[in-house]
Amino acid sequence: MLQTALGRLRLIGLIEGTSFLLLLTIAMPLKYVAGRPEAVKYIGWAHGVLFMLYLLALMHAASERDWPLRRLFLGFVAAVVPLGPFVFDASLRREQAAAPPA
């Protein structure tokens, strides 16, 4: 999976999407309901790093695969919408299966 730009994007996207869900479903409630901001501090920091890695991987895959600007934009939107990376991954999986790298 890590041999291609598309494979790296898929892996980082799944990890980034998971970190976003952890931030929204665990860390934020702990901060605002239980008064425990530590979870947001650490999970938020990790999610921020993963988000930046995702954007770099997205740009690399878009450049390598010669994606139109619309597809690049959809990849970005997927990163800021809960469950978006998982939906976007389905199309990446189809693309990867349809045209394996030479």
Secondary structure, 3 states (H helix, E strand, C coil): CCCCHHHHHHHHHHHHHHHHHHHHHHHHHHHHCCCCCHHHHHHHHHHHHHHHHHHHHHHHHHHHHCCCHHHHHHHHHHHHCCCHHHHHHHHHHHHHHHCCCC
